[in-house]
């Protein structure tokens, strides 16, 4: 199989590297996309592999939180166009889907779609989705959902950009005005900085070792004259920098760069006398990992005329 233009395009979108560098990486690695990404990173030509892929699908993320902050849900519903995503009827529908998700006992999407609809038990969630598609005239999809039932903890949410990004955060402790504000700030942090883990304890050792190998090769390519002992110290520094970027508690707190997220939570815990810690979080970004269908307008008109 030869390297195709679409393969080069995908690699360029995932790494930010130049077109010719992407083509060479694919050729040198027998068209293996993941190996090509590692190759570009080792050469210092790629910023990072964007695992989620290009974000292009339209739609909304919505959340539903119970009054006692014990039950929460988050959903993503996709539409074909941004025009529909901004439609008030569509926004109301997505909010209803989030409410339905907060009441479901299902853990998988198929089970949720077969649930009775909250406003008409004679119909299922899937039936209402089909009706919405017919009314709006666009293909729509309930892509994913998650429900959290808090135990000795509480949940809050944050929706950014009118529904482009949504976050649920579950924290240990009691829900008070101060702790809820803290949780909301943490949710905003997650929306803005996109951590992969809560703490370093969650990071798989194999992942760290693989990153070390990439960083080692990268450092050697950049500094061929430096001895291995210096290279090793450079790698430790770079791994620590990477962990600070991907681990929530190590990240600089966005509202006060002098604090890490961990120190911010500790300061709120001290002020309130409540033992606070992040138990888990869910972050949805509209269209994450989906490729938007690209239409050629001239071709579409020609098809219609035929």
SULHU-V407875 format. One record per residue. RES is the residue in one letter. PSI is psi in whole degrees, 0 to 359 (none if undefined). NEAR is the number of other ideal C-beta (glycine too) atoms within 12 Angstrom. Layout:
BEGIN
RES_PSI_NEAR + RES_PSI_NEAR
END
This chain:
BEGIN
X_130_10 + X_158_12 + X_127_25 + X_164_16 + X_323_14 + X_326_17 + X_317_26 + X_318_28 + X_314_22 + X_315_28 + X_321_42 + X_318_29 + X_326_26 + X_339_31 + X_337_35 + X_7_21 + X_164_32 + X_159_17 + X_313_22 + X_324_16 + X_322_25 + X_316_35 + X_315_26 + X_319_20 + X_320_37 + X_318_35 + X_313_22 + X_343_19 + X_28_23 + X_42_16 + X_15_22 + X_112_18 + X_312_30 + X_320_22 + X_324_20 + X_322_34 + X_314_34 + X_318_28 + X_313_32 + X_322_38 + X_318_35 + X_326_29 + X_357_26 + X_19_23 + X_348_27 + X_139_27 + X_310_17 + X_154_25 + X_123_27 + X_89_23 + X_326_19 + X_343_22 + X_182_22 + X_132_23 + X_116_26 + X_339_22 + X_152_32 + X_172_32 + X_199_44 + X_151_44 + X_135_46 + X_155_40 + X_156_42 + X_129_34 + X_134_37 + X_160_23 + X_328_12 + X_6_16 + X_33_31 + X_336_22 + X_132_31 + X_151_42 + X_157_38 + X_139_45 + X_155_43 + X_125_41 + X_125_47 + X_148_38 + X_170_36 + X_326_25 + X_155_22 + X_332_23 + X_314_14 + X_320_28 + X_333_32 + X_354_19 + X_133_25 + X_324_14 + X_318_21 + X_318_34 + X_319_25 + X_318_19 + X_314_34 + X_322_46 + X_321_29 + X_322_29 + X_320_45 + X_319_41 + X_316_29 + X_320_37 + X_330_44 + X_344_35 + X_350_26 + X_153_32 + X_354_16 + X_149_24 + X_348_15 + X_156_15 + X_318_25 + X_318_16 + X_319_18 + X_317_32 + X_333_29 + X_357_21 + X_157_32 + X_142_22 + X_139_28 + X_333_24 + X_354_20 + X_96_15 + X_352_14 + X_350_9 + X_158_20 + X_170_25 + X_320_36 + X_320_25 + X_315_20 + X_322_30 + X_315_35 + X_319_19 + X_318_19 + X_320_31 + X_318_23 + X_319_13 + X_314_16 + X_331_26 + X_20_16 + X_150_24 + X_135_21 + X_159_34 + X_126_29 + X_106_38 + X_319_31 + X_160_32 + X_160_40 + X_143_35 + X_137_35 + X_129_33 + X_112_26 + X_142_27 + X_116_13 + X_36_16 + X_184_30 + X_163_37 + X_145_43 + X_174_42 + X_165_41 + X_129_35 + X_127_33 + X_147_26 + X_33_21 + X_16_19 + X_10_37 + X_325_27 + X_138_34 + X_143_44 + X_136_42 + X_138_46 + X_127_47 + X_127_38 + X_143_42 + X_153_25 + X_187_30 + X_142_24 + X_111_31 + X_175_21 + X_318_17 + X_318_23 + X_327_33 + X_322_28 + X_320_24 + X_313_37 + X_321_45 + X_319_31 + X_322_31 + X_320_43 + X_320_40 + X_320_29 + X_313_39 + X_320_39 + X_320_33 + X_320_24 + X_349_30 + X_63_27 + X_156_35 + X_335_27 + X_162_28 + X_309_31 + X_172_25 + X_333_25 + X_336_15 + X_345_21 + X_125_27 + X_134_14 + X_325_13 + X_322_10 + X_315_21 + X_316_25 + X_321_15 + X_318_22 + X_321_31 + X_318_26 + X_317_20 + X_314_31 + X_325_33 + X_313_27 + X_321_25 + X_315_30 + X_322_30 + X_320_23 + X_325_20 + X_329_20 + X_67_19 + X_339_13 + X_344_11 + X_140_17 + X_160_13 + X_326_15 + X_321_10 + X_320_18 + X_317_24 + X_318_18 + X_322_18 + X_319_24 + X_317_29 + X_316_20 + X_318_17 + X_324_27 + X_316_31 + X_320_21 + X_317_18 + X_316_29 + X_325_29 + X_333_25 + X_324_23 + X_346_28 + X_119_32 + X_309_42 + X_336_33 + X_346_31 + X_147_36 + X_134_24 + X_126_28 + X_333_23 + X_350_21 + X_96_16 + X_347_14 + X_345_11 + X_150_21 + X_167_25 + X_320_41 + X_315_27 + X_327_19 + X_313_32 + X_318_37 + X_322_21 + X_321_21 + X_320_34 + X_319_24 + X_317_15 + X_321_17 + X_344_23 + X_19_13 + X_134_26 + X_111_18 + X_135_36 + X_154_30 + X_120_41 + X_314_27 + X_166_29 + X_158_39 + X_129_34 + X_120_38 + X_136_43 + X_129_35 + X_127_37 + X_9_32 + X_121_26 + X_1_21 + X_146_23 + X_124_18 + X_137_20 + X_126_15 + X_120_12 + X_138_13 + X_110_10 + X_317_10 + X_317_10 + X_320_12 + X_317_13 + X_317_11 + X_319_10 + X_316_11 + X_319_10 + X_327_8 + X_none_7
END
